[in-house]
Amino acid sequence: MRNQAAILILTHGANSPAIFISQADQFASSPTCSGELSKPRTASFFFFSLVAIWLLLPRICLNAATPNVPGAITTTYATPTHPKEIDFASDGTLFSGRDECGGCTTDVTNIWRIGIGGSPVQQIGTPIQDPDSVVVDRSGTVSGTPGTVLVGGYANAGAGVVKMIAQSGPQSNQVSILVPPTITLRNPTGLSFDRFGRLLVADGGGFTNPNYPDTGNWGMISNGSFIILNTNGPARPNHLAMDMTNRIVVSAENERNLWLFSSSGMFLSSNFVSGVQSGSQAGCQLASAHGGFWGTSIYVISGAGNLLQLDLNGRTNLVGTGFDNATGLKFGDDDSLYLSEYANSRVLRITPVAPLLTTQISANNLALALCWDSIPNLQYQLQSSPILNSNQWTNLGSQFQGTGANICMTNQMDGVNQRFYRLLVQLP
């Protein structure tokens, strides 16, 4: 998967100014502006393609409620049955946990592998008991084989287990054990690699049997063992994510607030973000963004169905609304946000889209006015470069804060034979 860039090209010569369009490596026959593809996360903003809207429109889901994120479009990516936690392999293949009994630990089923672009949707491996949580070991640091899928499950008698499903070599799609059944890790409900490459685990517990009490533990997996990093946490931690200062944010079942810990597990706050969910809900989904349109914040879907962006002080910024029963949350390498919905049996993709750029050219003074309709709560930065394939882009003026009105900026072209423009858009 790759990012997309929207770039305007202006040239002028002996005759008159002209604007041309290209898409990827092909030039259109009726050019007016240009689009460029770039590698993932190569800049601090998301580059937009002017063709993104019509490319994605055919896949908008009309059968269920569709979340709304201003500046982005929501489409149905795939339709696996009862998906849970999700993660991508480096080649763009998506893997999803699964729950066939609505939150119990007795279901025995396969996890899902979803092909690049959302199909095919296939069961892989052999059935695993309660395979809610999944993560891809891209580098092989934990499993020993790059691309191996790690699955958190249950093994009865109050014991959790973590299994491996290889995706290459002679053992491909065979299930093996990473962490054998242990009551130290009763029910791994959240798996996530942090910025140090550690595999973090939330132990969701969730047992009513007094012989198997909730542990309240979260920690990491190393050398095939679960290492507890904190025992002073919420009773049923469900999901976790690391912020840009290396702190761990934890959500938990039956908790209204998000908890905060240091990277080593030191307790910092039980009220880092308050009132995110009701006390009877499962832990909120958390995901760390890695640049582009979304920035580098942690995002959470609240119990009220809102997508919230967290700052480092625990303040929230409302980014989207209309989310329903999200059971997995992940940022893809294409800078889209993906979420699974258990009840609706689907995976959604939320992709930032470009504003419509218009231009007005004055041949008399060689001035170019570039205009676009802005969206509140988004920030815009116009840039230019004399060379298309360049890492040296110059900001034209300051960053604009979207207001919902049309924004225009004029740039002089005196003595310039060729100039490229791009509009960068980002959440604040």
C-alpha positions in Angstrom: 0.0 0.0 0.0 1.2 3.5 -0.8 0.4 7.0 0.1 -0.9 9.3 -2.6 0.1 12.9 -3.4 -1.8 15.7 -5.1 0.5 18.1 -6.9 -0.3 21.0 -9.2 2.2 21.7 -11.9 2.5 25.1 -13.5 4.6 25.9 -16.5 4.8 28.8 -18.8 6.9 29.8 -21.8 6.7 31.8 -25.0 3.0 31.3 -25.4 0.9 31.3 -22.2 0.7 29.6 -18.7 -0.7 26.1 -18.6 -1.5 23.5 -15.9 -1.0 19.8 -16.5 -2.2 16.6 -14.8 -0.7 13.2 -14.4 -1.6 10.2 -12.3 1.2 7.9 -11.0 3.4 7.2 -14.0 0.9 8.0 -16.8 -0.1 11.3 -18.2 -3.7 12.1 -18.9 -4.8 13.2 -22.4 -6.8 16.1 -21.1 -4.5 17.5 -18.4 -5.4 20.1 -15.7 -3.4 19.1 -12.6 -1.2 16.2 -11.4 -1.1 13.4 -8.9 2.0 11.7 -7.5 2.4 8.5 -5.5 4.9 8.5 -2.7 6.2 5.9 -0.2 4.5 5.5 3.2 5.3 8.0 5.9 7.9 9.9 4.0 6.6 13.3 5.2 4.9 14.8 8.2 1.7 15.3 6.4 -0.6 13.1 4.3 -0.4 13.7 0.5 -3.8 13.5 -1.2 -4.9 12.3 -4.6 -7.5 14.3 -6.4 -8.9 11.0 -7.8 -9.2 9.4 -4.4 -12.9 10.3 -4.0 -14.2 8.6 -7.1 -11.9 5.6 -6.7 -13.4 4.9 -3.2 -17.0 5.8 -3.7 -18.2 2.5 -5.1 -17.2 0.7 -1.9 -19.1 2.9 0.6 -21.2 0.7 2.8 -24.9 1.6 2.6 -26.4 -1.2 4.7 -25.1 -0.1 8.2 -24.3 3.2 9.8 -21.2 4.7 8.4 -18.8 6.7 10.6 -18.1 10.3 9.7 -14.6 11.8 9.8 -14.4 15.3 8.3 -11.7 15.3 5.6 -11.8 11.5 5.1 -14.1 9.0 3.4 -15.3 5.7 5.0 -15.5 2.6 2.9 -16.1 -1.1 3.6 -12.8 -2.8 3.2 -13.7 -6.5 3.9 -16.5 -8.5 5.4 -15.2 -11.2 7.7 -17.6 -12.8 10.2 -17.4 -11.4 13.7 -13.9 -9.8 13.5 -12.0 -8.7 16.5 -8.4 -7.2 16.9 -6.7 -6.5 13.5 -3.1 -6.1 12.3 -1.3 -5.8 8.9 1.6 -7.7 7.6 4.3 -5.7 5.8 2.9 -6.6 2.4 -0.6 -5.3 3.2 -2.3 -8.5 4.1 -4.7 -8.0 7.0 -5.2 -10.5 9.8 -8.2 -10.5 12.2 -9.0 -12.2 15.4 -12.5 -13.7 15.8 -15.2 -14.3 18.3 -18.1 -16.6 17.7 -19.8 -16.5 21.1 -20.2 -12.8 21.9 -17.5 -12.4 24.5 -17.2 -15.9 26.1 -14.0 -18.0 26.1 -15.4 -21.3 24.9 -15.5 -20.7 21.2 -13.0 -22.6 19.1 -12.5 -21.1 15.7 -10.0 -20.0 13.0 -8.7 -16.4 12.6 -9.1 -14.5 9.3 -6.6 -13.6 6.6 -7.8 -10.8 4.3 -6.0 -10.2 1.0 -4.5 -7.0 -0.1 -7.4 -4.6 -1.1 -9.9 -6.5 1.1 -10.2 -9.9 -0.6 -10.1 -12.8 -0.5 -11.3 -13.4 3.1 -10.0 -16.8 4.2 -9.7 -18.8 7.4 -6.2 -19.8 8.2 -4.5 -22.3 10.5 -6.4 -24.6 12.7 -9.1 -23.6 15.2 -7.9 -21.8 18.3 -10.0 -21.3 21.5 -11.1 -17.7 22.0 -8.7 -16.1 19.3 -9.7 -12.5 20.0 -6.3 -10.8 19.8 -3.8 -10.9 16.9 -0.6 -9.1 16.0 1.9 -9.6 13.1 5.5 -10.1 14.1 6.9 -8.3 11.1 10.5 -8.6 12.0 10.4 -12.0 13.6 11.9 -10.8 16.9 9.5 -12.7 19.0 8.5 -15.7 16.9 11.8 -16.1 15.1 10.2 -15.9 11.6 9.3 -12.6 10.0 5.6 -12.2 9.2 4.4 -14.8 11.7 0.9 -14.1 13.1 0.6 -14.2 16.9 -2.8 -15.1 18.4 -3.9 -14.7 22.0 -6.3 -17.4 23.2 -7.6 -19.4 26.2 -6.7 -22.9 27.3 -9.3 -23.6 30.0 -8.7 -23.8 33.8 -8.1 -20.1 34.0 -5.0 -20.2 31.7 -4.2 -18.1 28.7 -2.0 -19.0 25.8 -0.3 -17.3 22.8 0.0 -19.2 19.6 1.9 -18.6 16.3 0.8 -19.1 12.7 3.7 -19.0 10.3 3.0 -17.3 6.9 6.1 -18.6 5.0 8.2 -21.7 4.7 7.3 -25.4 5.1 5.4 -24.7 8.3 3.1 -22.1 6.7 -0.4 -21.9 8.2 0.5 -24.4 10.9 -0.3 -23.4 14.5 2.4 -23.7 17.2 2.9 -22.5 20.8 4.7 -19.3 21.7 3.6 -19.0 25.3 2.2 -22.2 26.8 -0.9 -22.2 28.9 -0.3 -20.3 32.1 -2.5 -18.8 34.8 0.0 -15.9 35.0 -1.6 -14.7 31.7 -5.2 -15.7 32.0 -6.8 -14.2 28.9 -4.6 -12.1 26.4 -7.2 -9.6 25.0 -4.7 -7.1 23.6 -1.4 -7.6 21.7 0.7 -4.7 20.4 4.3 -4.1 19.4 5.6 -0.8 21.0 8.1 1.6 19.6 11.0 -0.4 21.1 9.9 -3.6 19.4 8.5 -5.2 22.6 5.4 -7.3 22.4 3.0 -5.8 24.9 0.1 -7.8 26.3 -3.1 -6.9 28.2 -4.5 -9.6 30.3 -8.3 -9.2 30.1 -9.2 -12.0 32.5 -13.0 -11.8 32.6 -13.7 -14.9 34.7 -16.6 -15.3 37.2 -15.1 -18.5 38.7 -13.6 -17.4 42.1 -10.8 -19.9 41.5 -9.7 -17.9 38.5 -9.8 -14.2 39.6 -8.9 -11.3 37.3 -5.2 -10.5 37.5 -5.2 -6.8 36.5 -1.8 -7.5 34.8 -0.3 -6.2 31.7 3.2 -6.8 30.5 5.4 -8.1 27.7 6.4 -11.4 26.1 10.1 -12.3 26.0 11.7 -15.6 25.3 8.4 -17.4 25.2 7.3 -16.1 28.6 4.9 -13.5 29.9 6.7 -10.9 32.0 4.4 -8.8 34.2 5.2 -5.0 34.0 2.4 -3.9 36.4 0.1 -5.4 39.0 -1.4 -2.2 40.1 -3.6 -1.6 37.1 -7.3 -2.0 36.3 -8.9 -5.4 37.0 -9.5 -6.3 33.3 -7.1 -4.4 31.0 -8.2 -4.9 27.4 -6.1 -2.8 25.0 -3.0 -0.7 25.1 -0.9 1.7 23.0 2.4 3.6 23.4 2.5 7.4 23.0 5.3 9.5 21.6 6.9 9.9 25.0 6.9 6.1 25.4 4.2 6.0 28.0 1.6 3.2 27.9 -2.2 4.0 27.8 -4.4 1.2 28.9 -8.2 0.7 28.5 -10.1 -1.8 30.6 -13.4 -3.6 30.8 -15.9 -2.1 33.3 -13.7 1.1 33.5 -14.8 4.6 32.5 -11.3 6.0 32.3 -8.0 5.3 30.5 -5.0 4.5 32.7 -1.4 5.7 32.2 1.9 3.9 32.9 5.5 4.5 32.1 7.2 2.2 29.6 8.6 0.1 32.4 5.2 -0.3 34.0 5.3 2.4 36.7 1.8 3.5 37.6 1.1 7.2 36.6 -2.6 7.7 36.6 -5.9 5.9 36.8 -7.7 8.9 35.3 -5.5 9.9 32.4 -8.6 10.4 30.2 -11.9 10.3 32.1 -15.4 9.2 31.0 -14.4 7.6 27.8 -16.9 4.7 28.2 -19.6 3.5 30.5 -18.6 1.2 33.4 -20.3 -1.8 31.7 -18.5 -1.7 28.4 -15.5 -3.7 27.2 -12.2 -1.8 27.0 -12.0 0.9 24.3 -9.9 0.2 21.2 -6.6 2.2 21.1 -4.2 2.8 18.2 -1.1 4.9 17.7 -0.9 6.9 14.5 2.5 7.1 12.8 2.4 10.4 10.9 0.6 11.9 7.9 -2.9 13.2 8.1 -3.5 11.7 11.6 -0.3 13.0 13.2 1.4 10.9 15.9 -1.3 10.8 18.6 -3.1 7.9 20.2 -6.7 7.5 19.0 -9.6 5.9 20.9 -13.1 5.1 20.0 -15.3 6.0 22.9 -18.4 4.2 24.3 -20.5 7.0 22.8 -19.2 6.1 19.3 -16.8 9.0 18.8 -13.3 8.9 17.5 -11.1 10.9 19.8 -7.5 12.1 19.4 -5.5 12.1 22.7 -2.8 14.7 23.4 0.0 14.1 25.8 -1.9 15.8 28.7 -4.9 13.5 28.3 -7.1 16.1 26.5 -9.3 14.8 23.7 -10.1 16.2 20.3 -13.2 15.0 18.6 -12.2 13.7 15.2 -15.2 11.6 14.1 -18.7 10.4 15.0 -21.0 7.5 14.3 -18.8 4.5 15.2 -20.6 1.3 16.2 -19.2 -1.6 18.2 -15.6 -1.3 17.1 -13.6 -4.3 18.2 -10.3 -3.6 16.4 -8.4 -0.4 15.5 -5.2 -0.1 13.4 -3.4 2.5 11.2 -2.3 1.0 7.9 0.9 1.7 6.1 -1.2 3.7 3.5 -2.1 6.2 6.3 -5.7 5.0 6.4 -7.4 4.1 9.7 -8.9 0.6 9.8 -11.5 -0.7 12.3 -13.3 -3.9 12.7 -17.0 -4.1 13.7 -18.0 -7.3 15.4 -21.8 -6.9 15.1 -21.7 -5.7 11.5 -19.1 -8.4 10.4 -17.0 -5.9 8.5 -13.7 -4.0 8.4 -14.0 -0.3 7.5 -11.3 1.9 6.0 -11.2 5.6 6.7 -9.0 7.3 4.1 -8.2 11.1 4.0 -9.3 12.7 0.7 -8.1 15.8 -1.1 -9.9 19.1 -1.2 -10.8 20.3 -4.7 -8.1 22.7 -5.8 -9.0 25.5 -8.2 -6.7 28.0 -9.9 -6.9 31.4 -11.4 -4.0 32.6 -13.5 -3.3 36.3 -14.3 -1.2 36.4 -17.5 -0.4 40.1 -17.0 1.5 39.8 -13.7 2.1 36.0 -13.8 0.4 35.4 -10.5 -1.3 32.2 -9.6 -4.2 32.0 -7.1 -4.7 28.6 -5.6 -8.0 28.0 -3.8 -9.7 25.2 -1.9 -12.7 24.7 0.3 -11.5 24.1 3.8 -12.9 21.9 6.5 -13.0 23.0 10.2 -10.6 21.3 12.5 -8.1 20.5 9.6 -4.8 22.3 9.0 -3.5 23.2 5.5 0.0 24.0 4.2 0.7 24.9 0.6 4.2 24.2 -0.7 6.1 24.6 -3.9 9.2 23.1 -5.5 10.9 23.7 -8.9 11.5 19.9 -9.2 8.8 17.3 -8.9 10.9 14.5 -7.5 12.4 16.6 -4.7 12.8 16.4 -1.0 13.1 20.2 -0.9 9.6 21.7 -0.7 9.2 25.3 0.4 6.2 26.5 2.5 4.2 29.2 0.9 3.1 31.3 3.8 2.0 30.0 7.2 -0.2 27.0 7.9 -4.0 27.7 7.5 -6.6 26.6 10.0 -9.7 25.3 8.2 -12.9 27.3 8.9 -15.3 25.8 6.4 -14.8 28.7 4.0 -12.9 28.9 0.8 -9.1 29.6 1.2 -7.0 31.2 -1.5 -3.3 32.0 -1.7 -1.6 33.9 -4.5 1.9 33.0 -5.7 4.0 35.1 -8.1 5.5 33.4 -11.1 7.9 36.1 -12.4 10.9 34.6 -14.0 9.8 31.0 -13.3 9.7 28.5 -16.1 8.3 25.6 -14.0 6.9 25.2 -10.5 5.2 22.3 -8.7 2.6 22.8 -5.9 1.3 20.5 -3.3 -1.3 21.0 -0.5 -0.6 19.1 2.7 -3.5 18.5 5.1 -3.3 17.3 8.7 -5.4 17.0 11.8 -4.2 19.6 14.4 
